Amino acid sequence: MRGLYFEEFEVGRVYRHPFTRTVTESDNVLFTSLTMNTQPLHLDHEFAKGTIHGRPLFNSLFTLALVGGFHVLELTFGTTLGNLGYDKVEFPHPVFHGDTLRGETTILDKRESKSRTDSGIVWFEHRGYNQHDELIMRCTRVGLMAKSPEHGGSNPAVQGDTTPVSEEQRA
C-alpha cells in the first residue's frame, strides 16, 4: 500500500479520514513531559481548576501531530519526501481528556518542483474535529511529494509497491 504520487493529487479534493482517536490523560502527560513543556495548564488539575477551562487543557502540539498523522496512510504513506513548512496553525476550540478526534484534508494547490525533476510540491489544509464536530485544529502544510516512476519519480521507498490506497478507503 502507498499514498498518492504528486500527479494523483487533485486540487480541491477533500478527504475525510476514517481514523478516530480518543485522547487520554496519559497521552497528554506523556507528550507534555517528553517535550519538556512544564506548563501546569496541561499537567496540574488543581492549577487548571482556576483557569478559564476549569480542567487541564490538552497540549496543542500533540493535537497538531495527531491530526497531522490521520492523513498519512491515505495520502502520503511512502510517497512524501519531506515537509517543507506549516502555516496558519490555529486551535479554535480546546481539546480535553476523553475527546475523540478525527481529521479531514483538502488539497489546496500543487506545482512541479523547480529544482527537482522527481517530485512536486503540494499544499494541504488539515482540519481536526472533536466528537461534537467542533473544529479544534486547522493548519496549512506544504509537502514535497514523489512523482510516480512513470513520471520520473525515483523514491526507493515505494518502487516495489505500486498499490495505492483504494478509492473506497479514501472516500
C-alpha positions as MATLAB code, in Angstrom:
seq = 'MRGLYFEEFEVGRVYRHPFTRTVTESDNVLFTSLTMNTQPLHLDHEFAKGTIHGRPLFNSLFTLALVGGFHVLELTFGTTLGNLGYDKVEFPHPVFHGDTLRGETTILDKRESKSRTDSGIVWFEHRGYNQHDELIMRCTRVGLMAKSPEHGGSNPAVQGDTTPVSEEQRA';
ca = [
       0.000    0.000    0.000;
       1.168    3.510   -0.725;
      -0.038    7.088   -0.590;
      -0.578    9.267   -3.623;
       2.106   10.336   -6.030;
       2.328   14.017   -6.912;
       0.346   13.684  -10.135;
      -2.507   11.844   -8.362;
      -3.386   14.792   -6.102;
      -6.464   16.747   -7.241;
      -6.661   20.395   -6.211;
      -9.902   20.992   -4.284;
     -10.413   17.355   -3.298;
     -11.489   16.810    0.310;
     -10.585   13.631    2.184;
     -12.459   12.697    5.329;
     -10.062   10.331    7.079;
     -11.536    7.143    8.539;
      -9.442    7.149   11.713;
     -10.602    8.492   15.049;
      -8.753    8.600   18.343;
      -9.928    9.267   21.880;
      -7.190   11.227   23.622;
      -6.347   10.302   27.193;
      -4.794   11.973   30.183;
      -1.833    9.622   29.760;
      -1.313   10.874   26.188;
      -1.242   14.454   27.422;
       1.070   13.831   30.383;
       3.485   11.683   28.359;
       3.696   14.074   25.387;
       3.965   17.128   27.604;
       6.681   15.509   29.713;
       8.641   14.171   26.733;
       8.716   17.636   25.175;
       9.672   19.266   28.494;
       6.623   21.521   28.418;
       6.113   22.109   32.126;
       3.029   24.304   31.651;
       0.794   23.469   34.660;
      -2.293   24.054   32.489;
      -1.513   20.633   30.927;
      -0.272   18.764   33.998;
      -1.811   20.117   37.216;
      -5.508   19.549   37.919;
      -5.549   21.961   40.853;
      -3.909   24.730   38.833;
      -6.242   24.088   35.871;
      -9.322   24.400   38.101;
      -8.503   28.089   38.465;
      -8.274   28.736   34.707;
     -10.997   29.666   32.203;
     -11.226   25.976   31.260;
     -11.621   24.634   34.795;
      -9.682   21.485   33.916;
      -6.412   20.503   32.203;
      -6.143   21.569   28.602;
      -4.659   19.155   26.082;
      -1.230   20.056   24.717;
      -1.918   21.700   21.346;
       1.264   20.359   19.757;
       0.045   16.812   20.425;
      -3.241   17.764   18.759;
      -1.358   19.111   15.744;
       0.726   15.935   15.487;
      -2.234   13.589   15.910;
      -4.475   15.330   13.376;
      -1.458   15.636   11.080;
      -0.992   11.876   11.267;
      -4.552   10.920   10.304;
      -3.868   11.535    6.585;
      -0.655    9.524    6.245;
      -1.968    6.085    5.199;
      -4.384    7.564    2.680;
      -2.343   10.346    1.160;
       1.402   10.294    1.853;
       2.483    6.825    3.062;
       5.820    6.154    1.363;
       5.361    8.953   -1.184;
       6.294   12.021    0.823;
       9.857   13.248    0.577;
       9.518   15.699    3.461;
       7.604   18.575    4.965;
       8.563   21.997    3.659;
       6.596   24.021    6.183;
       3.499   24.648    8.256;
       1.488   27.845    8.105;
      -1.636   29.281    9.729;
      -1.754   26.802   12.593;
      -4.931   27.510   14.600;
      -6.648   25.915   17.584;
     -10.153   27.449   17.624;
     -11.595   25.094   20.263;
      -9.811   23.437   23.214;
      -9.224   19.698   23.481;
      -9.721   17.863   26.775;
      -9.008   14.347   28.038;
     -11.650   11.985   26.691;
     -12.354   13.905   23.468;
     -12.498   11.790   20.318;
     -10.774   13.424   17.378;
     -10.978   12.915   13.619;
      -9.426   14.664   10.643;
     -10.076   15.959    7.156;
      -7.674   17.172    4.485;
      -8.250   19.435    1.489;
      -5.721   19.654   -1.336;
      -5.243   23.407   -1.743;
      -2.720   23.593   -4.570;
       0.174   21.823   -6.236;
       3.012   22.551   -8.625;
       6.039   20.832  -10.076;
       9.280   21.326   -8.189;
      11.551   23.921   -9.809;
      14.722   22.271   -8.516;
      13.855   18.544   -8.624;
      12.509   16.613  -11.613;
      11.409   13.636   -9.480;
       8.919   15.495   -7.266;
       6.329   18.181   -6.837;
       5.025   20.429   -4.100;
       1.539   20.017   -2.608;
      -0.315   22.378   -0.249;
      -2.595   20.629    2.242;
      -5.112   22.005    4.712;
      -5.524   19.612    7.638;
      -8.507   20.061    9.960;
      -9.307   18.293   13.205;
     -12.722   17.937   14.799;
     -13.910   16.596   18.126;
     -16.837   14.256   18.781;
     -19.245   17.233   18.577;
     -17.911   18.183   15.102;
     -16.335   21.331   16.566;
     -13.227   22.474   14.695;
     -10.328   22.009   17.117;
      -7.341   22.461   14.796;
      -6.572   23.787   11.341;
      -3.251   24.186    9.572;
      -1.787   24.565    6.135;
       1.134   22.268    5.357;
       3.437   22.182    2.349;
       4.900   18.834    1.376;
       7.435   17.622   -1.167;
       5.824   14.626   -2.870;
       7.387   11.960   -5.079;
       6.311   11.617   -8.686;
       5.401    8.150   -9.897;
       8.118    6.142  -11.649;
       6.229    6.687  -14.944;
       6.620   10.456  -14.438;
      10.283   10.450  -13.434;
       9.970    9.648   -9.743;
      12.771    7.730   -8.094;
      11.674    7.335   -4.479;
      13.156    3.952   -3.469;
      10.744    3.577   -0.554;
       7.804    2.933   -2.893;
       9.313    1.490   -6.069;
       8.443   -2.062   -5.070;
       4.864   -1.318   -4.009;
       2.650    0.370   -6.554;
      -0.661   -0.446   -4.906;
      -2.412    2.798   -3.974;
      -4.993    3.002   -1.254;
      -8.325    2.135   -2.935;
     -10.936    4.789   -3.715;
     -13.266    3.131   -1.182;
     -10.596    3.521    1.503;
     -10.096    7.190    0.504;
     -13.814    8.057    0.361;
];
